[in-house]
Amino acid sequence: MENILQIVLISIIQGVTEFIPVSSSAHVNLLSKIFGYEDIELIINVSAHFGSLIAVTFFFRREIFEFTKNKHLFFKVVIASVPIGAIGFFLIKYEIISNLRTLEMMGWTTIIFGLLLYISDKFQTKQDIENSFTVKNAIVIGCFQVLALVPGVSRSGIIITGARFLKFNRIDSAKISFLLSIPALGGWSLYGFYDLIKQNDGWLNTGAVLTAFLSFIFSYLTIKYFLVYLKKFNLSLFVGYRLILGIILLFVVYL
């Protein structure tokens, strides 16, 4: 029963927080602290991310199937993904990221980059993904995405922040973050599967399948309704949530 609860909670957190501008790593670590999940099984973690990958790929299935028509867009997505891929490989290889994964670090980054998101959301909208997602803008957004390697920053959050600073509208800023999540989640999943094989750990089990399925459901719903939300509202709700979450994390650390 406890394992089922862990699977459900991890799936919800991964599916929801991966695609909105809050930190998934901060939520997972806070969950671990509250429920005592000190070591979340690698297979559960990998399956949750894989479920999100399938969800975002399924959401953009039309654009992917019409690859010839959208090849320039996907070329820019690849370009924007190069910085985080190269630097991420270096940080993971030398285990630098794991040293940064503390509640204190995540508390401060959740607050600081939440405030940065608030500032960026005040910029006037002039750009859209169809006409303004140039190679230059892709490189700039890709450099912003590198900051997501710091726990608590939020990959979707920093991409949306970067896109808003470049004056992309909210919906297209979110779409750019979704598209960039495909190579990011793909790379993470491949690395995770490689670790599973290296550890000779059996990964095709009921828990893994359930985790991937639930993560897929929550991820897809989050992507769909986050875009609906952005048609009517700004990002202040998420900024406020980040500030509260950051304060809670720091409260746990210092008190």
N, C-alpha and C positions, 0 to 999 in steps of 0.2 A: 504493500500500500504506500509506504514511504517513497519507494522508487517511482511509482506512478505519479505521486504528487510532485516529485522533483522534475520528472519529464514534462508534466503539464506546465509547471511554473517556468522552467527554462524555455520551453517552446513559446509561451506567451511573451516572455521578456525579449527573446531573440526576434520573434516575428514582429512585434510592435516597435521596439526601440531601434531596430536596425535601419528603419526607413524614415523616422521622424527625427528632428534635430535635438535629440537627447542622447545621452551616452549609454550604449548597450553594456559596455564593460563596467561602468559604474553601477548599473542595476544588478548585473550578475554578481559582482563582488559584494554589494549590499545584501543581496539575497543569501549569499554564502554565509555572511556574517550573522544574519538573523536566524537562518534555519540550520546553521552548522554544516553547510555543504562545503567543507574545506577543499575537497578534491572532487570537482565535477568530472565524471568519467570522460575521457577523450572521445569515446564513441558518441556520447550524448552531445557533446559540444560540436563535433564535426557534423553530425546528423542535423542539428538545429540550423547550422549555417547552410548546409546543403539544401534543406527545405526552403530557406529564404532565396537561395540561388534559383531553384526551380520556379518559385513564385514570380520573381521579377522577370525571369526569362519568358514565362508564360504570359505575363502582363504585356510584354513587348513583342509577342509572337508575330504580330502582323508586320511590324517593322523589320523583324529578323527574317521572316519569310520573303519579304520584298527587299532582300539584301542589295540587289543591284541598284535599286532606286535610292536606297539609304546608305550606300557604301561610303560616301564622304562623311556622313555623320558618325558611322562606326569607326572610320579611320581616325577621327578626332578623339573618339572615346579611347582608342588604343593609345594615342599620343598622350592624352591626359593621365593615363594609367601607368606610364613608364616611370615617372619619378617615385611613386609610392612602391612600385614593384622592386626597383633597384635599391632604394634606401631601406625598404622593409626587409629585403633579403639580408642585407648587411647587419641590420639591428637584431634580427632573429638569430642569425648565425653566431653572433658574438653575445647573445643573451642579454642585450642591453634593455630591451623592452620589459622583460620580466622584472628587472630591477626598478623600473618606474611604476610598476603595477601596485601602488599602495593606495589606501583609502585617502590619505592626506593629499597625495598628488591629484587623485580623481576629484576630490572635493574642490580644490582650488581651480583646476582646469574646467570643471563643470560650471563654476560661477563666472570665471574670466571670459571663457568663450561663449557663454550665454549672453553676457553683456555685449560682446563683439557682434553676436547675431542680432541683438536689438539695434545696435548702431547701423549695421548694414541694411536692416529692413526699413530704414528711414530714407534710403536712396530712391530717387525718382526712377520710374520704369521707362526704359527706352529700348531695351534689347529683347529679342526673342530667339529661341533656339534655331528656328528655321533660317533666319537671315544673319544672325550675329554670332553664332557659335563657330568662330573662326579658329584656325590653328593657333594663333596668338592667344586667344581667350582660353582655348583648351589647355595650353601650356601653363597659363597663369592659374587656372582652376586646379590643374594637376599638382602644382606646387602647393596650393592651399591644402589639397588632400593629404599631402605628406604629414601635415600636422596631426592628422587623425591617428598616426602611429603612437602619439602620446596618449596614454589611457585617460579617459574622461573628456576628451575633446569632442568626440562624435564625428564619424566619417560623414554622415549625411549633413550634420550640422555645419561643419566647416566648409563643405562644398556649397551648400546653400548660401552661407555667409559670403564666400568668395564670389559666387555668381551674382548675389545682390549688390556687392560692391562694384561689380562690373555692369550694374544696372539692368540685369535680366529680371523679368517679372517673376513673381513668386512661383507660379505654376511651372514655368520652364526651368527655374532654378531647381525645383524639386525633381523634375524629369531628368535633368542633367545628373543629379545625385543618384537617381535610380539607375540610369544607364551605366554610370561609373561603378555602381555596385556589382554589375555582372562580372567584369574581370577581377574585381577585388574579392568577391565571394568565391569566384571560380578558383583563383589562386590559393585562397585560404583553404578551400575544400580539398584541393589537390595535395597541398602540404599536409593537411590533416590525415588524408587517406594514406599518404606516404608514411607518416608516423605510425599509423595503425599496422600497416604491412611490416614496417621495420620492427615493431614490437611484437609481431606475430599475434596480434590481438584480433579475435573474431569479431567482425563488425556487422555481419548480416544477421541481426537478431531482432526479436519483437520490439525491444526497447528502442532500437535504432530506427526501425520503420515507423513506429508510433511518433517518435520525436520529429522525424523529417516530415511526416504527414501533418502534424499539428502546427509545426513551424511554417509549413507551406500555407495552410489555411489562414493563420494569423498574419503572415507576411502579405499575402495577397489582399486581404481585407484592409490592412493598414495602408498599402499603396493606393488602393482605390479610393478610400474615404479621406485620406490625407489630401489628395488632389481636390476632392469635393469641398473640403474645409477651406482650402486656400482660395477658392473662387469667391468666398464671402468674407474671410477674416485674414488678419495679419498674423505675425508670428509671436506676438506678445504673450500669448498663453504658454507657449513653449519656453520662452525666456523666463517667465515667472516660475514655471515648474522647475527649470534648471537651477534657479537661485535657491528654491526651497530644498531641492535634492542636494545641492552643494553644501548648504548649511547643515543638513542632517548628517552628511558624510563627515564634515568637520566636527560636528557635535560628538559623533561616535569616536573620533580620533582624540580630541582634546579633553573630553569630559568623561 
